[in-house]
């Protein structure tokens, strides 16, 4: 089975976000594999363990993104591809999908896995857009995946219930929390990852027209949410607390 995983390098979830002049400052920030993409990598390794095959992980980014690919190789992927871009080149979900499609369509694959969304943008568009570019079926936010021959069965959480979708290979699926429990790279895996192939491509090599990569959307401004004011604890007799609460709701919250 030929398996492809698309992933993104993002801020560590423990990082303190700093915004200057409407833009996020990432100087010296700790970078990790996007947490939802970790589910995709883990599921790819599980598929390989069960069905055999080969796993290729692909990302778009600067040379810094190589560390995310090496981590994936240490977990169990076989090959990695870094599509290198300049920091000045802004790609939205439309452009990212077109770049990935240009690389993937030249490869043999049975299934493509990715995260449901990236924790920095949260658009949840790259996976479905990529599937449309490749003209293959897709299922988003899956929590269970079963493959039997060429048949695929997935489960999704929907409105407190479970939706079951049946399809065929090739297919693209995006992973939601609950699909699996991502493993950590082992020391032997880390050592082996240093010798596994990592191919570097330049976007200009893909023969894509500049008009195809132009952003369909743009970020107007970034800002941090307002800090929540600390709560107020009422004391005294219950009737007195209730009367004070009513007064506060009318005077400060402006409740009828």
Beta strands, then each sheet from edge to edge (+ up, - down):
strand 1: 2-6
strand 2: 9-11
strand 3: 18-20
strand 4: 23-25
strand 5: 31-33
strand 6: 54-61
strand 7: 79-84
strand 8: 111-115
strand 9: 137-148
strand 10: 151-158
strand 11: 161-168
strand 12: 171-175
strand 13: 198-202
sheet 1: 11+ 10- 9+ 12+ 8+ 1+ 6+ 7+ 13+
sheet 2: 2+ 5-
sheet 3: 3+ 4-
end
